Amino acid sequence: MSVTKAKSGRSDDDLFAETTMTFGEHLEELRVCLWRAMLGLVLGTLVGFLVGDYVVKLIEHPLTEALRKYYQTAAEKEYSAWSEKQKELGKSVPYTLKEIAAIATPEGADEKELIFELEFVHPQTVADSLAKLKPAAASPAGTTNKAGDSTKSAEAKPQDLAPGDAKTVEERPPVADENALRYTRGNLEPFLLWHPIDSDSRFKMQATGATEAFTVWLKAALVVGALISSPWVFYQIWSFVAAGLYHNERKYVHTFLPFSIALFLVGAATAYLFVFAPVLDFLFGFNQQLGIDPDPKISEWLGFVLLLPLGFGVSFQLPLVMLFLERIGVFTVRDYLEKWRISVLVIVVVSAVLTPADPYSIFFMAVPLVFLYFGGIALARFLPKTR
């Protein structure tokens, strides 16, 4: 029986003999690669401890912006609904929505810095309260006692009283029930209370336990460690894969490694920059629809932040995996083209599993993956094959 010779004069058996590994040797190779990957993750996490505070603020930013938008929209909707009712009754409103937006956005600012709450007050009660404070200011009609307090002169006449000053009992019209007259719903007037957005407690994350803040900081350091050590971790993963390949196949590992890292980082960045905002708007839309104000906990949000970028980063490896499998002969370009419908269905299902299953996150993951799938076909078809 003849033995096939390679160009170098060596047989195929000689070329591939050193690539043969027993099951125990594969397990040992896996142990070594996992140990090295964990060591890299630990070193990256140590760096994460130094920047954990900044990472927590960075993670909070998308949720904080979504909460601001939610409460600003809710306040404007509440005021708009009240204004419509006032117009139906033939009454005027103190501000239009355009004027409110101008007040909320100071001159020279790009974003709204103030937020308001619609309240109602009794004008007479406010006037009486202000009238009690007026004597505190020195006036020709007042005198100053030893304690430095200014009081109205006993000679002050009713016509000298400024508008809003409290009248004497004798000057008020006799009524059966004074409180029933002054404190009725019809006497309520709208009053907008403004305060800075940055000082609104509704936009801040909530911690329900004494150790939750520390746990969040620890998880943030782990996220940084995973991102920093991702090149080294991917290298160890591909090294383990390469251990079970022939020499002529191992070159693909070194070629794919930098692209694999780049695709992972692009996927994670896509989730952070383009997915979080629409997903949060969609989820908070149900809060507005049901009339339930959100009160998210930072630990729950951090779990969401960890899951979505990780799913995007891993799924973006699709074209490289397709090219790798085509180069080692598992699949062909024709197989990819014939099964594209099934592949698209699998992509949608995987997107639903790796995301919170809302339509926005599924869409933003599935659509890029479909393009990456056909990009993988193009790579396998047009990338030159080396001998």
Contacts in CASP RR format, 6 or more apart in sequence:
PFRMAT RR
TARGET T0000
AUTHOR 0000-0000-0000
METHOD contacts of the structure
MODEL  1
MSVTKAKSGRSDDDLFAETTMTFGEHLEELRVCLWRAMLGLVLGTLVGFL
VGDYVVKLIEHPLTEALRKYYQTAAEKEYSAWSEKQKELGKSVPYTLKEI
AAIATPEGADEKELIFELEFVHPQTVADSLAKLKPAAASPAGTTNKAGDS
TKSAEAKPQDLAPGDAKTVEERPPVADENALRYTRGNLEPFLLWHPIDSD
SRFKMQATGATEAFTVWLKAALVVGALISSPWVFYQIWSFVAAGLYHNER
KYVHTFLPFSIALFLVGAATAYLFVFAPVLDFLFGFNQQLGIDPDPKISE
WLGFVLLLPLGFGVSFQLPLVMLFLERIGVFTVRDYLEKWRISVLVIVVV
SAVLTPADPYSIFFMAVPLVFLYFGGIALARFLPKTR
3 11 0 8 1.000
3 12 0 8 1.000
3 13 0 8 1.000
4 11 0 8 1.000
4 12 0 8 1.000
5 11 0 8 1.000
6 12 0 8 1.000
6 15 0 8 1.000
15 246 0 8 1.000
15 247 0 8 1.000
16 246 0 8 1.000
16 247 0 8 1.000
19 244 0 8 1.000
19 245 0 8 1.000
19 246 0 8 1.000
19 247 0 8 1.000
21 29 0 8 1.000
21 243 0 8 1.000
21 244 0 8 1.000
26 243 0 8 1.000
26 244 0 8 1.000
29 240 0 8 1.000
29 243 0 8 1.000
30 240 0 8 1.000
33 236 0 8 1.000
33 237 0 8 1.000
33 239 0 8 1.000
33 240 0 8 1.000
34 236 0 8 1.000
36 232 0 8 1.000
36 236 0 8 1.000
37 229 0 8 1.000
37 232 0 8 1.000
37 233 0 8 1.000
37 236 0 8 1.000
37 237 0 8 1.000
40 229 0 8 1.000
40 232 0 8 1.000
40 233 0 8 1.000
41 225 0 8 1.000
41 226 0 8 1.000
41 229 0 8 1.000
41 233 0 8 1.000
43 229 0 8 1.000
44 224 0 8 1.000
44 225 0 8 1.000
44 228 0 8 1.000
44 229 0 8 1.000
45 221 0 8 1.000
45 222 0 8 1.000
45 224 0 8 1.000
45 225 0 8 1.000
45 229 0 8 1.000
47 224 0 8 1.000
47 225 0 8 1.000
47 228 0 8 1.000
48 55 0 8 1.000
48 220 0 8 1.000
48 221 0 8 1.000
48 224 0 8 1.000
48 225 0 8 1.000
48 228 0 8 1.000
49 221 0 8 1.000
51 224 0 8 1.000
52 217 0 8 1.000
52 220 0 8 1.000
52 221 0 8 1.000
52 224 0 8 1.000
53 217 0 8 1.000
55 220 0 8 1.000
55 221 0 8 1.000
55 223 0 8 1.000
55 224 0 8 1.000
56 216 0 8 1.000
56 217 0 8 1.000
56 220 0 8 1.000
56 298 0 8 1.000
59 220 0 8 1.000
59 223 0 8 1.000
59 301 0 8 1.000
59 302 0 8 1.000
59 305 0 8 1.000
60 205 0 8 1.000
60 298 0 8 1.000
60 301 0 8 1.000
62 272 0 8 1.000
62 276 0 8 1.000
62 277 0 8 1.000
62 280 0 8 1.000
63 205 0 8 1.000
63 276 0 8 1.000
63 280 0 8 1.000
63 296 0 8 1.000
63 301 0 8 1.000
64 203 0 8 1.000
64 204 0 8 1.000
64 205 0 8 1.000
65 277 0 8 1.000
66 276 0 8 1.000
66 277 0 8 1.000
66 280 0 8 1.000
66 281 0 8 1.000
66 284 0 8 1.000
67 202 0 8 1.000
67 203 0 8 1.000
67 284 0 8 1.000
67 294 0 8 1.000
67 296 0 8 1.000
68 112 0 8 1.000
68 115 0 8 1.000
68 197 0 8 1.000
68 203 0 8 1.000
69 281 0 8 1.000
69 284 0 8 1.000
70 284 0 8 1.000
70 285 0 8 1.000
70 287 0 8 1.000
70 288 0 8 1.000
70 294 0 8 1.000
71 115 0 8 1.000
71 200 0 8 1.000
71 202 0 8 1.000
71 203 0 8 1.000
72 104 0 8 1.000
72 112 0 8 1.000
72 115 0 8 1.000
73 288 0 8 1.000
74 288 0 8 1.000
74 293 0 8 1.000
75 115 0 8 1.000
75 116 0 8 1.000
75 117 0 8 1.000
75 118 0 8 1.000
76 97 0 8 1.000
76 100 0 8 1.000
77 288 0 8 1.000
78 118 0 8 1.000
79 95 0 8 1.000
79 97 0 8 1.000
79 100 0 8 1.000
79 116 0 8 1.000
79 118 0 8 1.000
80 97 0 8 1.000
82 93 0 8 1.000
82 118 0 8 1.000
82 190 0 8 1.000
83 93 0 8 1.000
83 97 0 8 1.000
86 92 0 8 1.000
86 93 0 8 1.000
87 93 0 8 1.000
93 190 0 8 1.000
94 190 0 8 1.000
94 192 0 8 1.000
95 103 0 8 1.000
95 192 0 8 1.000
100 116 0 8 1.000
100 192 0 8 1.000
101 112 0 8 1.000
103 114 0 8 1.000
103 116 0 8 1.000
103 194 0 8 1.000
104 112 0 8 1.000
104 113 0 8 1.000
104 114 0 8 1.000
104 115 0 8 1.000
104 116 0 8 1.000
104 194 0 8 1.000
105 111 0 8 1.000
105 112 0 8 1.000
105 113 0 8 1.000
105 114 0 8 1.000
106 113 0 8 1.000
106 114 0 8 1.000
112 197 0 8 1.000
113 196 0 8 1.000
113 197 0 8 1.000
113 198 0 8 1.000
114 194 0 8 1.000
114 195 0 8 1.000
114 196 0 8 1.000
114 197 0 8 1.000
115 194 0 8 1.000
115 195 0 8 1.000
115 196 0 8 1.000
115 197 0 8 1.000
115 200 0 8 1.000
116 192 0 8 1.000
116 193 0 8 1.000
116 194 0 8 1.000
116 195 0 8 1.000
117 192 0 8 1.000
117 193 0 8 1.000
118 190 0 8 1.000
118 191 0 8 1.000
118 192 0 8 1.000
119 190 0 8 1.000
119 191 0 8 1.000
119 192 0 8 1.000
119 193 0 8 1.000
120 188 0 8 1.000
120 189 0 8 1.000
120 190 0 8 1.000
120 191 0 8 1.000
121 188 0 8 1.000
121 189 0 8 1.000
121 191 0 8 1.000
122 182 0 8 1.000
122 183 0 8 1.000
122 187 0 8 1.000
122 188 0 8 1.000
122 189 0 8 1.000
123 187 0 8 1.000
123 189 0 8 1.000
124 182 0 8 1.000
124 187 0 8 1.000
125 182 0 8 1.000
125 183 0 8 1.000
127 164 0 8 1.000
127 165 0 8 1.000
127 166 0 8 1.000
128 164 0 8 1.000
128 166 0 8 1.000
130 164 0 8 1.000
131 164 0 8 1.000
131 165 0 8 1.000
131 166 0 8 1.000
132 166 0 8 1.000
134 162 0 8 1.000
134 165 0 8 1.000
135 142 0 8 1.000
135 149 0 8 1.000
135 150 0 8 1.000
135 151 0 8 1.000
135 152 0 8 1.000
136 149 0 8 1.000
136 150 0 8 1.000
137 150 0 8 1.000
138 144 0 8 1.000
138 150 0 8 1.000
139 150 0 8 1.000
141 152 0 8 1.000
141 153 0 8 1.000
141 155 0 8 1.000
141 156 0 8 1.000
141 160 0 8 1.000
142 150 0 8 1.000
142 151 0 8 1.000
142 152 0 8 1.000
142 153 0 8 1.000
142 156 0 8 1.000
143 150 0 8 1.000
143 151 0 8 1.000
143 153 0 8 1.000
144 150 0 8 1.000
144 151 0 8 1.000
145 151 0 8 1.000
158 167 0 8 1.000
158 168 0 8 1.000
158 171 0 8 1.000
161 167 0 8 1.000
172 178 0 8 1.000
175 181 0 8 1.000
197 203 0 8 1.000
202 293 0 8 1.000
205 296 0 8 1.000
205 297 0 8 1.000
205 298 0 8 1.000
205 301 0 8 1.000
206 295 0 8 1.000
206 296 0 8 1.000
206 297 0 8 1.000
206 298 0 8 1.000
207 213 0 8 1.000
207 216 0 8 1.000
207 297 0 8 1.000
207 298 0 8 1.000
207 299 0 8 1.000
208 297 0 8 1.000
212 297 0 8 1.000
212 298 0 8 1.000
212 299 0 8 1.000
213 298 0 8 1.000
215 299 0 8 1.000
216 298 0 8 1.000
216 299 0 8 1.000
216 302 0 8 1.000
219 302 0 8 1.000
219 303 0 8 1.000
219 306 0 8 1.000
220 302 0 8 1.000
223 305 0 8 1.000
223 306 0 8 1.000
226 233 0 8 1.000
227 265 0 8 1.000
227 268 0 8 1.000
230 261 0 8 1.000
230 264 0 8 1.000
230 265 0 8 1.000
231 261 0 8 1.000
234 257 0 8 1.000
234 260 0 8 1.000
234 261 0 8 1.000
234 264 0 8 1.000
235 257 0 8 1.000
238 253 0 8 1.000
238 256 0 8 1.000
238 257 0 8 1.000
238 260 0 8 1.000
239 253 0 8 1.000
241 253 0 8 1.000
242 249 0 8 1.000
242 250 0 8 1.000
242 253 0 8 1.000
245 253 0 8 1.000
245 328 0 8 1.000
249 327 0 8 1.000
249 328 0 8 1.000
251 386 0 8 1.000
252 323 0 8 1.000
252 324 0 8 1.000
252 327 0 8 1.000
252 328 0 8 1.000
256 320 0 8 1.000
256 323 0 8 1.000
256 324 0 8 1.000
259 320 0 8 1.000
260 317 0 8 1.000
260 320 0 8 1.000
263 313 0 8 1.000
263 316 0 8 1.000
263 317 0 8 1.000
263 319 0 8 1.000
263 320 0 8 1.000
264 313 0 8 1.000
264 314 0 8 1.000
264 316 0 8 1.000
264 317 0 8 1.000
265 313 0 8 1.000
266 313 0 8 1.000
266 316 0 8 1.000
267 309 0 8 1.000
267 312 0 8 1.000
267 313 0 8 1.000
267 315 0 8 1.000
267 316 0 8 1.000
268 309 0 8 1.000
268 310 0 8 1.000
268 312 0 8 1.000
268 313 0 8 1.000
269 309 0 8 1.000
270 312 0 8 1.000
270 316 0 8 1.000
270 364 0 8 1.000
270 368 0 8 1.000
271 308 0 8 1.000
271 309 0 8 1.000
271 311 0 8 1.000
271 312 0 8 1.000
271 313 0 8 1.000
271 364 0 8 1.000
272 309 0 8 1.000
274 364 0 8 1.000
275 308 0 8 1.000
275 312 0 8 1.000
275 360 0 8 1.000
275 361 0 8 1.000
275 364 0 8 1.000
275 365 0 8 1.000
276 305 0 8 1.000
276 308 0 8 1.000
278 360 0 8 1.000
278 364 0 8 1.000
279 308 0 8 1.000
279 356 0 8 1.000
279 358 0 8 1.000
279 360 0 8 1.000
279 361 0 8 1.000
282 358 0 8 1.000
282 359 0 8 1.000
282 360 0 8 1.000
283 356 0 8 1.000
283 358 0 8 1.000
284 294 0 8 1.000
287 293 0 8 1.000
287 294 0 8 1.000
304 356 0 8 1.000
307 354 0 8 1.000
307 356 0 8 1.000
308 354 0 8 1.000
308 355 0 8 1.000
308 356 0 8 1.000
308 361 0 8 1.000
311 354 0 8 1.000
311 355 0 8 1.000
311 365 0 8 1.000
312 354 0 8 1.000
312 365 0 8 1.000
314 354 0 8 1.000
315 350 0 8 1.000
315 351 0 8 1.000
315 354 0 8 1.000
315 365 0 8 1.000
315 369 0 8 1.000
316 368 0 8 1.000
316 369 0 8 1.000
316 372 0 8 1.000
318 369 0 8 1.000
318 372 0 8 1.000
318 373 0 8 1.000
318 376 0 8 1.000
319 372 0 8 1.000
319 373 0 8 1.000
319 375 0 8 1.000
319 376 0 8 1.000
319 379 0 8 1.000
322 331 0 8 1.000
322 336 0 8 1.000
322 373 0 8 1.000
322 376 0 8 1.000
322 377 0 8 1.000
322 379 0 8 1.000
322 380 0 8 1.000
323 376 0 8 1.000
323 379 0 8 1.000
323 380 0 8 1.000
323 383 0 8 1.000
325 331 0 8 1.000
326 332 0 8 1.000
326 333 0 8 1.000
326 336 0 8 1.000
326 380 0 8 1.000
327 380 0 8 1.000
327 385 0 8 1.000
333 377 0 8 1.000
333 380 0 8 1.000
333 381 0 8 1.000
336 343 0 8 1.000
336 373 0 8 1.000
336 376 0 8 1.000
336 377 0 8 1.000
336 380 0 8 1.000
337 377 0 8 1.000
340 373 0 8 1.000
340 374 0 8 1.000
340 377 0 8 1.000
343 373 0 8 1.000
344 370 0 8 1.000
344 373 0 8 1.000
347 366 0 8 1.000
347 369 0 8 1.000
347 370 0 8 1.000
347 373 0 8 1.000
348 362 0 8 1.000
348 366 0 8 1.000
350 369 0 8 1.000
351 361 0 8 1.000
351 362 0 8 1.000
351 365 0 8 1.000
351 366 0 8 1.000
351 369 0 8 1.000
352 362 0 8 1.000
354 365 0 8 1.000
355 361 0 8 1.000
355 362 0 8 1.000
355 365 0 8 1.000
END
